[in-house]
């Protein structure tokens, strides 16, 4: 959407309610009613659009849409998927002094069993790690969707045991 077109398409409303799954559980993005073409030679100012809780914070202040707005929304959806609920409380915790003590296992959906398979555990760590990078407060520090896609297809050798990984550790690892 962002990289394979002359003019990138910015969805502006990536949220869990706009992601559809087919019978093979392949995900598809829906509802392009608020989507815009990104023109690199203009200001790309816009009116606020999207679903509350998924909108990149800078959009509310600048009203300038960029690819990084969709990246932020993707990060929120990824965290929501891993947590089993919207991560709004996590945002507050991450900005507090107690953020260093939050363990990965503390935020995962408690209705799901802890991963027993090492590959599944690595995949969980990878998704949360990328999601944390996507919700960075500085849009310039967020990865591109192209980088996220390539990272999701690679193996990451995390040295910590699954139960010993803190969000602080994930947040400090470079992408």
N, C-alpha and C positions, 0 to 999 in steps of 0.2 A: 504494500500500500504506500509506503514511504519511499521505497528505493527503486522500484522497477518501472517507474513512469516518468515522463518528461516533467510533468507537474505532480508532485506528491499529493496524495489524498490524505487529508487529516479528518479522521472520523468524528472527533469531538464528543462522542458519547459512548466510549467503551465502558461497559458496566456488565455485571453478571447477568442482568436481564436481557442484554443484547448479544449474548453468546449462545448459539444453538448447537446442539450435538446431534449427529446423525446416528444411525443404528450401529455403527462401528466406533462410536464415541469420538469421531473426528469433530473438531470445533470449527464453527463458521461464525463470522461476525455479521450481525444484521443491523437494520435500522440506520440507513445512511442519510436520513432526513436532515441531519445537521452537519453533514460532511461538507468540507470545503477543499478546493484546490489551493495548494500553497504556491503563491507567486513569489519567486525570489527577488523580483524587482519592485515589490510594493510593500506597504507596511503590514499587511495581513491583520489589520485590526478588525475586530468582530464584536458582536454582542455576546454576552455570556450564554453559553449553551451547554447542555450536558446534564448528567444526573448528579445531584448533590452528594458529596462524599467520594466522588470519583474524579472530580474536576481538579486539575493542577492548580495549586494555590496561586501561582503567579498570574494565571489567566484572570482571576478576579481583580487583580491590581492593575495589570497592564492592558488587558483586553487584546493582547497580541497572541495569535495562535501560532504554534510551532509544532514540529514533530514530537518534541519533548512533552507536550501536553498529553498526547496519546500514550507515550511511554509511561508517564506517571499513572494514568488510568489503568494501563496493563499491570503495573506493579500492585495497585490496589486490588485488582481482580485476582492476581496470583496469590496475594496474601489471604484474601477472602477464601479462596479455594483451600488453602492449606490450614486455615484456622477454623473454617466452618461457620464463619460470621464475618461481618464487615470489620476491618481492622482499626476503626476510629480510636478505640481505647489504646491500642498499640502505639498509635501516633503520639498520644500524650505521654505514654511511658518512655518512648524513645527520646523524647526531648527533656526528660527529667534526669536527676542525678542518679536514680536507681537503675538506669538503663544498662549499666555494666553487669548487673546481676541477673538479667533476664536470660533464661536458657531457652534454646530452640524448642525443647520438648514442652516448655511451659505455654507456648503459644499455639501449638498444633491442636487440631480438632481432637478433643478428648474422646469423642465417640469412635474414633478409629484406633485400631491396635498400633502399638509402636512397631516400626518396620523391623522385621527379623532378618530379612535378606539385605546383605550389604549394598547391593546395587540400588535397591529401593531406598535405603537410607541415604545413599549419595544423591539420588535424584531429588529427594525431599530437601536436603541441604542446598543443592544447586538451585532449586526453584525459589526457596526463601532468600538465598543469597542474592540472586538476580532481582527479585522483587524489592529487596531493601535498596539496591542500587537505583531501581526505577523510581522510587519515591523520594529520592534525595531532594532536599529543599532547594538546591541550586540546579536549575534546568541544565546548565552546561556540564554538570557533573553526572548527569544521567546518561546511560548508554544509549546507543541507537537500537532500533528494533532489529536491524541487521546483525549487530553484535550479539544481542540477546538470542536471536535464532541460532547463530553459530555456536554460542556457548551451550545452549540446550542440547546440541548434538555432540558435544565433547565430554570426555570424562574429566572430572576434577579430583585430584588426589588430596582430599582433606585429611590432615594428620590426626585431628582429634577424633575421639570416639563419638558416635552419634549423640549419646547422652551427655557428653561433656562440652558440647558446642554452645557458646553464648551468642546472642544477637550482636553483642559488641564485637566479638571476634569476626563474625560474618561481615559486619559493617565496615571493619577496618581492612578487610582483604581487598586488594586491587582487582579490578575486572580485567 
